[in-house]
Amino acid sequence: MNETRVTMLIQQWLQGELSDAEFGELERHLKTDPAARTAFLRAANLDSALRDRAARDDHMRAWLAHQPARPSSTRKLFWPWGLAAAAAIAMGVFLIGGVRPRSLRPALEATAQGTAVLTQTIDAEWAARGPRRTVGATLPPGTFTLQKGLAQIEFFSGAALVVEAPAEFEIVSSWKVLWHHGKARVKVPPAARGFEINTPGMKVIDLGTEFGLDVDRASADARLQVFSGEIEAHPTTGRQLNLTQGQGIEQRGTSISPLGTVRPQDFPGLDHMRDLGRERAAAQFARWQAASLAQRRDPRLIAYYPMQPDSTSQRLVRNLAEPGDALRDGGAVGAAWGTGRWPQKGALEFKGAGDRVRLQLDGEYQALTLACWVRVDGLDRRYNALLLTDGYDPGEPHWQIYENGRLMFSVTYEDPENPAQRRNQIYYSPVIFDRTNTGRWHHVAVTYDNRSGAAIQYVDGVEVSREVHRFHAPDRPVFFGPCELGNWGIPLTGHQFPIRNLNGRIDEFAIYSAVLGAEEVRAMYEAGRAE
């Protein structure tokens, strides 16, 4: 049994990614090879157990997607009755492991629908169509057009590509890519042997190597160069060629000719991307430092916390809004210093139920802007704190993330007709945080005008919601007093949801006594973004 190939085919079948030809190949292995049937049994049984566990577990169910993966072929595996047990597995009715027909299985987690992760970009611009293309995003099957810059893609199989624009390609699965045109450097470790990249005139199967591929957009002619290891090249016309380190071929129409020299320097690789990434991070950090120095001089600032560790005290979170007010410095409790948006940048990490930053912000305000960078690692609570006042007295704001990933800003006031009763003005954004963007930095902001009653919310410099609440009455002031970042210090007595600690990191928190305009919020995001 070609173990690597059979494993790849089984995984693609479970993900619903097999073509008809690959389906037939898997069927032949299962008919003739007992070891292949054993491997199939184990994989199918494990797949079923994980799906069933996800369906029964409340915590896992909350993160399930709504669309199940479906097989790419409607054919059923079938072979003689002597192999009935394996046949039952393949037909989705294996009784011992409880495998259900695929159409009746619970939905898979969304990441199971993906094939790869976009791990780094340099000045990348993508065509508007297609799925999300931000760094850290899981890439589903589909066509991608890189119009400018460089992009690094790491496939679930273990293969990695560095793509140089202009380029267009189609991801078929974590093991297969259709390369329409452009330049790529492909690195395939031993675990990803069998990774396949197809050009208009040639199929390339990697046997554990590193190679460069360049396909001309107009002619579809291709140049293939092997930098290490070995590949199989299967021209659409002609015999198979095995190429090893230092060898290359050029395909023009139906003719194939050897290349005289191989030029690795013509294809940016993973090391080049790493070095460019470091240079870019240093430049972005320097740009942010200059913007931060200007920002802290804004007279509208109530407090500004750049979240850089203090050399005199690791528990001190300094307010650097000028001219300076040490009484508005924060005190970290439990929260630990970690890496922020760049290696040179700090941030506070909140994990435990007691993690927080204590603040005292006195004053009375008619307008507010709250802004920060946040990296959400998980939504563990019904309410996940960004900034909450102790308790929730009339005029006090709360800013948090609801359990479904929506930003939630609220202010409470007494009912003018019944002072013993409070009216809670709550403003929700659309869903912002989900499984596709956990562990990634986003800039969030909310503005609130107590005269007009408008609450406007922003994500990554873009307005996502605007609302005037039905309970709003003009000119009611807002207060903070004792409050904290990342938790709820003194919750209301007997509250149903008293624990609200954030699971993630906060960087550069700014609080203004005015409504910042959309251009100002956008500028704040542009100055601080790390991509």
C-alpha positions in Angstrom: 0.0 0.0 0.0 1.2 3.5 -0.9 0.4 4.7 2.7 0.8 8.4 2.0 -1.4 8.3 -1.0 -4.1 6.2 0.6 -4.2 8.5 3.7 -4.6 11.5 1.4 -7.4 9.9 -0.5 -9.2 8.9 2.7 -8.9 12.4 4.2 -10.2 14.0 1.0 -13.2 11.6 1.0 -14.0 12.6 4.5 -13.8 16.2 3.5 -16.0 15.7 0.4 -13.2 16.7 -1.9 -12.6 13.6 -4.1 -13.0 13.9 -7.8 -14.5 10.9 -9.7 -11.1 9.7 -10.8 -9.7 9.9 -7.2 -12.9 8.2 -6.0 -12.2 5.3 -8.3 -8.5 5.1 -7.2 -9.6 4.9 -3.5 -12.1 2.2 -4.4 -9.4 0.1 -6.1 -7.1 0.4 -3.0 -9.9 -0.8 -0.7 -10.8 -3.7 -3.0 -7.3 -5.1 -3.1 -5.4 -4.0 0.0 -6.4 -5.1 3.6 -4.1 -2.4 5.1 -6.0 0.2 3.1 -9.3 -1.1 4.5 -7.9 -1.0 8.0 -6.8 2.6 7.6 -10.2 3.5 6.2 -12.0 1.9 9.1 -10.0 3.8 11.7 -10.4 7.2 9.9 -14.1 6.8 9.3 -14.7 5.6 12.9 -12.7 8.6 14.4 -14.5 11.0 12.1 -17.8 9.8 13.3 -16.8 9.9 17.0 -15.7 13.5 16.7 -18.9 14.5 14.9 -21.1 12.8 17.5 -19.1 14.4 20.3 -19.5 17.8 18.8 -23.3 17.2 18.5 -23.6 16.3 22.1 -21.3 18.8 23.7 -23.0 22.2 24.4 -19.7 24.1 24.2 -18.7 22.5 20.9 -22.2 22.9 19.5 -22.0 26.6 19.9 -19.1 26.7 17.5 -20.6 24.5 14.8 -21.1 25.7 11.3 -24.5 25.6 9.6 -23.5 23.9 6.4 -22.3 20.3 6.4 -19.5 19.2 4.2 -20.7 17.0 1.3 -18.9 14.5 -0.8 -17.8 15.7 -4.2 -19.1 12.5 -5.8 -22.5 10.8 -5.5 -21.0 7.4 -6.2 -20.9 4.8 -3.4 -17.9 2.6 -2.7 -18.8 -1.0 -3.4 -17.0 -4.3 -3.7 -17.8 -8.0 -3.2 -19.7 -9.3 -0.2 -16.4 -10.8 1.2 -15.5 -7.2 2.1 -18.9 -6.4 3.6 -17.5 -4.7 6.7 -15.4 -2.3 4.8 -18.2 -1.7 2.3 -20.5 -0.8 5.1 -18.1 1.8 6.3 -17.7 3.3 2.9 -21.5 3.4 2.4 -21.9 5.3 5.7 -23.7 2.6 7.7 -20.9 1.1 9.8 -22.7 0.0 12.9 -19.9 -0.4 15.5 -18.6 3.1 15.1 -22.0 4.6 14.5 -21.1 6.3 11.2 -24.2 7.9 9.8 -24.9 8.7 6.2 -23.0 11.9 5.4 -26.2 13.8 4.6 -27.5 13.1 8.2 -24.4 14.0 10.1 -24.2 17.1 12.3 -22.7 20.1 10.7 -18.9 20.3 10.8 -17.0 23.2 12.4 -16.3 25.9 9.9 -12.5 25.3 9.8 -13.1 21.8 8.5 -14.5 23.4 5.3 -11.1 25.1 4.8 -8.0 23.9 3.1 -5.2 26.3 4.1 -4.3 29.4 6.1 -3.1 32.7 4.7 -0.2 33.2 7.1 1.6 36.3 5.7 1.2 39.0 3.1 3.5 41.8 1.8 1.7 44.7 0.1 -0.9 42.2 -1.1 -4.0 43.4 -3.1 -6.6 40.8 -4.1 -9.4 40.9 -6.6 -12.6 42.0 -4.9 -14.4 38.7 -5.6 -13.8 35.6 -3.5 -13.5 34.7 0.2 -11.9 36.6 3.0 -8.2 37.2 2.4 -6.9 38.7 5.6 -3.8 37.3 7.4 -4.8 34.4 9.6 -7.9 33.6 7.6 -8.8 30.0 6.7 -9.0 29.6 2.9 -11.8 27.5 1.5 -11.7 25.9 -1.9 -12.1 28.6 -4.6 -10.3 30.9 -7.1 -7.9 33.5 -5.8 -6.5 36.4 -7.8 -3.4 38.2 -6.3 -3.1 41.5 -8.2 -0.1 43.0 -6.2 2.5 42.0 -3.7 3.3 38.6 -2.1 1.3 36.1 -0.2 2.3 33.0 1.9 -0.2 30.2 2.1 0.2 27.1 4.3 -2.0 24.1 3.5 -3.5 21.7 6.0 -1.5 19.0 4.3 1.7 20.7 5.3 2.6 22.2 1.9 3.4 25.9 1.7 3.3 28.4 -1.2 4.8 31.8 -1.6 2.8 33.5 -4.4 4.1 36.5 -6.3 1.6 38.8 -8.1 0.1 38.9 -10.6 -1.2 35.4 -10.2 -4.4 33.5 -10.3 -5.0 30.0 -8.9 -7.8 27.7 -7.7 -7.5 25.8 -4.4 -9.2 22.4 -4.9 -8.3 20.8 -1.6 -5.5 20.8 1.0 -3.6 18.5 -1.4 -4.4 20.0 -4.8 -4.1 23.4 -6.6 -4.9 24.4 -10.1 -2.4 27.1 -11.2 -3.8 29.3 -13.9 -1.0 31.9 -14.2 1.8 33.6 -12.2 4.7 32.7 -10.1 4.9 30.5 -7.0 7.6 28.8 -4.9 6.3 25.6 -3.4 7.8 23.8 -0.3 6.5 20.3 0.5 7.8 18.5 3.6 7.8 14.7 3.8 4.4 14.6 5.5 2.9 16.4 2.4 4.3 14.1 -0.2 1.8 13.8 -3.0 0.8 17.4 -3.0 -0.3 18.3 -6.5 -0.2 21.5 -8.5 -1.6 21.5 -12.0 -0.9 24.0 -14.8 -2.9 24.2 -18.0 -0.5 21.8 -19.7 1.0 19.8 -16.9 0.4 18.0 -13.6 3.1 18.3 -11.0 3.2 15.8 -8.1 5.7 16.7 -5.3 7.6 13.9 -3.7 8.9 16.1 -0.8 10.9 19.0 -2.2 11.0 22.7 -3.0 10.4 24.0 -6.5 9.5 27.1 -8.5 6.7 27.4 -11.0 6.0 30.2 -13.4 3.0 30.1 -15.8 2.6 32.8 -18.5 -0.8 34.5 -18.5 -1.2 34.9 -22.2 0.3 31.7 -23.6 -0.1 29.3 -20.5 3.5 28.2 -21.1 5.2 27.0 -17.9 8.7 27.0 -16.5 9.4 24.5 -13.7 12.6 24.5 -11.6 13.5 22.1 -8.8 15.6 23.5 -5.9 15.7 20.4 -3.7 14.2 16.9 -3.6 12.2 15.3 -6.5 9.0 15.9 -8.4 7.0 14.1 -11.0 5.9 16.2 -14.0 3.1 14.8 -16.1 2.6 16.8 -19.3 -0.8 16.5 -20.9 1.0 15.3 -24.0 4.1 13.2 -23.5 5.6 10.9 -21.0 6.2 11.4 -17.3 9.4 13.2 -16.2 11.1 12.9 -12.9 13.1 16.0 -12.0 15.6 16.3 -9.1 17.6 19.2 -7.6 19.1 21.5 -10.1 16.9 20.4 -13.0 14.1 22.3 -14.8 11.9 22.2 -17.8 10.1 24.6 -20.0 6.7 23.7 -21.5 5.7 25.6 -24.7 2.5 24.3 -26.2 3.0 20.6 -26.6 6.8 20.7 -26.5 9.0 20.1 -23.4 12.6 21.2 -23.3 15.2 21.2 -20.4 16.3 24.4 -18.8 20.0 25.1 -18.8 20.1 26.7 -15.4 17.9 26.9 -12.3 17.5 30.2 -10.6 16.1 30.0 -7.0 16.7 33.7 -6.6 13.9 34.4 -9.0 11.3 32.9 -6.7 10.7 34.5 -3.3 10.6 31.8 -0.6 9.7 31.4 3.1 13.0 32.9 4.3 12.5 35.9 2.1 9.0 36.4 3.4 10.2 36.1 7.0 12.9 38.8 6.4 10.5 41.1 4.6 8.0 40.6 7.5 10.5 41.6 10.1 11.5 44.7 8.1 7.8 45.6 7.6 7.0 45.0 11.3 9.9 47.4 12.3 8.7 50.1 9.9 5.1 49.7 11.0 6.0 49.9 14.7 8.1 53.1 14.0 5.1 54.6 12.2 2.8 53.7 15.1 5.2 55.3 17.6 5.1 58.6 15.7 1.3 58.5 15.5 1.1 57.6 19.2 3.2 60.6 20.2 0.8 62.9 18.3 -2.3 61.2 19.6 -1.5 61.6 23.2 -1.4 65.4 22.8 -5.1 65.5 21.8 -6.9 67.7 24.3 -10.1 65.6 24.0 -8.4 62.6 25.6 -9.7 61.5 29.0 -7.1 58.7 29.2 -4.7 57.0 26.8 -3.1 53.6 27.6 -0.5 52.6 24.9 0.0 49.3 26.8 3.8 49.3 26.9 5.2 47.6 30.1 6.5 50.2 32.6 10.2 49.9 33.6 9.4 50.8 37.2 6.5 48.5 37.8 5.1 45.6 35.9 1.7 46.1 37.4 1.4 49.8 36.4 -0.6 50.6 33.2 0.4 54.2 32.5 -2.0 56.9 31.2 0.1 58.8 28.7 -2.6 61.4 27.7 -0.8 64.8 28.0 -0.2 66.8 30.0 -0.4 63.7 32.2 -2.6 62.6 35.1 -1.1 59.9 37.3 -4.4 59.5 39.1 -5.7 57.9 35.9 -2.9 55.3 35.7 -4.2 51.8 35.8 -3.3 48.8 38.0 -3.0 45.4 36.4 -4.4 42.5 38.4 -3.7 39.0 37.2 -3.4 40.1 33.6 0.1 39.4 32.1 2.1 41.3 29.6 2.4 39.7 26.2 3.2 40.6 22.7 1.1 43.1 20.9 0.6 43.8 17.2 4.4 43.7 16.6 7.2 41.9 18.3 8.4 45.2 19.7 4.9 46.1 21.1 3.4 45.1 24.4 -0.2 44.2 25.2 -2.1 42.9 28.2 -3.3 39.4 28.1 -6.5 38.4 30.0 -7.1 34.7 30.7 -8.2 34.1 34.3 -11.6 35.0 35.8 -9.8 37.5 38.0 -7.6 39.2 35.3 -8.3 43.0 35.0 -6.9 46.5 34.9 -8.4 48.8 37.6 -9.0 52.4 36.7 -10.4 55.5 38.4 -11.8 58.0 35.8 -13.6 61.0 37.4 -15.6 63.6 35.5 -18.9 64.2 33.8 -19.2 64.0 30.0 -21.7 64.7 27.3 -20.0 62.7 24.6 -17.5 59.7 24.4 -15.3 57.8 22.1 -13.9 54.5 23.2 -11.3 52.8 21.0 -8.8 50.0 21.4 -7.1 47.1 19.6 -8.4 43.7 20.8 -7.4 40.1 20.0 -10.2 37.8 21.0 -9.0 34.2 21.7 -12.5 32.9 22.7 -15.9 34.1 23.8 -16.2 32.2 27.1 -18.8 34.3 28.8 -22.3 35.7 28.1 -20.7 39.1 28.3 -16.9 39.6 27.6 -15.6 42.9 29.0 -13.7 45.6 27.2 -14.5 48.5 29.7 -17.1 48.2 32.4 -17.9 50.5 35.3 -18.2 49.0 38.8 -21.8 48.2 39.2 -24.1 49.9 36.7 -25.4 53.2 38.1 -27.4 55.6 36.0 -25.2 57.4 33.5 -22.5 54.7 33.5 -21.4 53.1 30.2 -20.6 49.5 29.6 -18.6 48.3 26.5 -18.3 44.6 25.9 -18.6 41.8 23.4 -21.7 39.7 23.5 -21.4 35.9 23.4 -22.4 35.8 19.7 -19.5 38.1 18.7 -21.4 41.4 18.5 -20.0 44.5 20.1 -22.3 45.8 22.8 -22.3 49.4 24.1 -24.9 50.4 26.7 -25.8 53.2 29.1 -28.3 53.0 31.9 -30.6 55.8 33.1 -33.5 56.2 35.6 -36.9 56.1 34.1 -38.2 59.7 34.5 -41.7 58.5 35.2 -40.5 55.9 37.7 -37.1 56.8 39.3 -36.9 53.4 41.0 -36.7 51.7 37.6 -33.8 51.9 35.1 -33.9 52.2 31.4 -31.0 50.4 29.7 -30.0 51.8 26.3 -28.2 48.9 24.5 -26.5 49.3 21.1 -25.4 46.2 19.2 -23.1 45.9 16.2 -23.4 43.1 13.7 -21.5 39.9 14.5 -17.8 40.8 14.4 -15.9 38.0 16.2 -16.3 34.4 15.1 -14.1 31.4 14.6 -12.6 32.8 11.4 -10.9 35.8 13.2 -10.1 34.5 16.7 -6.5 35.1 17.6 -6.2 38.1 15.3 -6.0 41.8 16.1 -8.9 44.1 15.3 -9.4 47.8 16.0 -12.8 48.5 17.6 -14.4 51.9 18.5 -17.7 53.3 19.6 -18.8 57.0 19.7 -21.7 58.2 21.8 -23.3 61.7 21.7 -25.6 62.4 24.6 -27.2 65.3 22.8 -28.3 63.5 19.6 -28.3 60.0 21.1 -26.4 58.5 18.3 -24.1 55.5 19.0 -21.8 54.7 16.1 -19.6 51.5 16.2 -16.5 50.9 14.0 -14.4 47.8 13.2 -11.0 48.2 11.5 -11.8 51.8 10.7 -15.2 51.1 9.0 -18.6 52.1 10.4 -20.6 48.9 11.1 -23.7 50.3 13.0 -25.4 53.6 13.8 -28.4 53.9 16.1 -30.4 56.3 18.3 -32.1 54.3 21.2 -35.8 54.7 21.8 -35.1 55.4 25.5 -32.7 58.3 24.7 -33.3 61.7 26.3 -30.8 64.5 25.5 -28.3 66.1 27.8 -28.0 63.3 30.4 -24.3 63.1 31.3 -22.1 60.1 31.3 -19.9 59.0 34.3 -17.2 56.4 34.7 -15.8 56.5 38.3 -14.2 53.2 39.4 -14.1 51.0 36.4 -11.8 48.4 34.7 -10.6 47.0 31.4 -11.1 43.3 30.6 -13.5 42.5 33.5 -16.3 43.6 35.8 -15.0 44.8 39.1 -18.0 45.0 41.4 -21.0 43.4 39.6 -24.5 44.1 40.7 -25.6 42.0 43.6 -27.3 38.8 42.5 -26.6 39.4 38.8 -27.1 36.3 36.7 -23.8 36.9 34.8 -21.3 38.4 37.2 -18.1 36.9 35.6 -17.2 38.8 32.4 -13.5 38.4 32.0 -12.1 38.8 28.5 -10.3 35.8 26.9 -7.7 37.6 24.8 -5.5 40.7 24.7 -6.0 44.4 24.7 -3.6 47.0 23.2 -3.7 50.8 23.0 -6.9 51.8 24.8 -8.1 55.4 24.2 -11.0 57.2 25.9 -12.1 60.6 24.5 -14.6 63.2 25.8 -15.9 63.9 22.3 -17.3 62.1 19.3 -14.5 61.4 16.9 -15.4 61.6 13.2 -15.2 58.7 10.8 -12.0 59.9 9.2 -10.3 60.2 12.6 -11.3 56.7 13.6 -10.1 55.5 10.2 -6.8 57.3 10.7 -6.3 55.7 14.1 -6.8 52.3 12.5 -4.4 52.9 9.6 -1.7 54.2 11.9 -1.9 51.1 14.1 -2.7 48.2 11.8 -0.1 45.5 11.6 -0.8 44.2 8.1 
